[in-house]
Amino acid sequence: MVLFETLPHTADLKVRAYGSDMRNLFTNMLEGMFMSLSPISIDGAETSREFDVSSHDLETLFIDFLSEALSLSDVYKEVYLDVVYDTFEPEGEGTKRITGTFKGVKIEGFEEGEIKAVTHHDLKIEKEGDVWVAEVLFDL
């Protein structure tokens, strides 16, 4: 199964990610967000950053999760391609929450520009048969 793909868009970056479950979907979109811009690695030094995001609904939690990774990436000059989840509660009643550790590597920058923001515009998260699918538009 393809983990993610970039979709045509005139000025920004649009990524579609797939997952066999919700965890895979979040992780695959994270990887798609960073790998679509062709990061320039320094030396492959591994890094990790803890995170804690919560929201009132799934869509906002998804955007907040990606925005947290983007913010940490900007501050520490890193990209995150994997996640270890400690708490993963994106569905059900009440507050949705995800905690864990982003796993990545140090970088110099990106060949294809930089993401300014993760947007809610045209956001899609749905289950198609047995596969979860999400589409996110990133402001470049």
N, C-alpha and C positions, 0 to 999 in steps of 0.2 A: 504494500500500500504506500502511496505517495504521502509524505508527512505534511508538506506544504507546497504552495506554488504562488508565484506572483501573477497578478491579473493586470491587464492593460488599464492604465489610467493616465490622463493627460499630464498632470503636474505633480501628483503625489504618489505614494506607494500603497498599493492594495494587495493584501495577502490573504489567501484562503488556506486554512489549515484543516487537517483531518485527524480524528482520533477514534480509537476503538472504545474509549470511555472518556469521561470528562477530564480526568487527570492528563491523559495523553493529549487531548485537545489543547489544554492550557500550555503544556510543555512544547508541543509542536508549533503553536503560534509564537511562543517565546523564541524558539530557534529560527522560525521564519522571519520574524521581525529583524533579528540581528544579521542573519546570513544573507538576506536579500540585498543588503548594502555592501557586501564584500568587505568584511573587517580585515585590517592589516595587522597581523599578529607581530608582537615584539619578539618574544622568545618562547612562547607556549607555556609560560609560567601559570600554573593553575591558581585560581582564586575562588573565594566563596564569600557570600554576603547573606546574612539573615534578613528576613522580611516578615511583616505581619500586616495584612490588608483585610479590611472588612467593609461591607456595604449592605444596603437594603435589598438589592436584587442582583441576579446573576449577571446581567449585562454590565452594570456598573462595577461589579467585582472583577469581571474580566478585563475591563479597561483599566481599573486601578492596579491590578496585578501587573499588566504590561507597562503601565506608567511608572510603577515603582522600580521595575527592572531598568527602564530607560533612564530614570533619574540616577540610580546607582551607577549605571554605565557611564553617564556623563561625569559624575563626580570622581569616580575611580579609574576611568579610562579602561574599562573592561567590557567584555560581552559575555552573556550568560546563555548557555546552550542546553542546560539541564537543570533540574530542580529536584531537591529532596523535600517532600512534603511532610510536615509534622502534623498539621491540621488541614483537612480538606473538606470543607462544608459549604459547597456552592449552591445547594438546593435545600428545600424544606422551609419550614416556618421560621420566622425571625431573621436575625442578622446572619448574613452569609460571611464566612471567614476562611482565609487561607494563611497558614504560617509555614515557614520552612527556610530552606537555604538555596539560593541561586548558586549554581556551579558554572564557572567560566574561566576565561583567560584574559590576560592583559593585552591591550592593543595600542597601536599608535593612532588609529583613526579608521575611517571608512573610505573606500574607493568611490562609492556612489553617493556621497553626500551624507547628511545626518538627519535623523528624525527629530523634528521640533516637538511633536505631540502625537499622542494616540487619541483618535477622535471617536465620537459616537456616531458620526455620519455614516449612513449605510451599514451600520453594524448588523451582523447576522450571526446568530448562534442557534443551531437546530440539529435535530437528529434526523438523518435520512437513512431509513432502513436500520441497519446495525451500526452505522457510522455517524459520529458527531462531526459537524462541519461548522466552521466559523469563518467570517470574512471581516477584516478590519482595514480601515483606511487610516494611513499614517500621514501626517502633515510633514512635508519635507521643507 
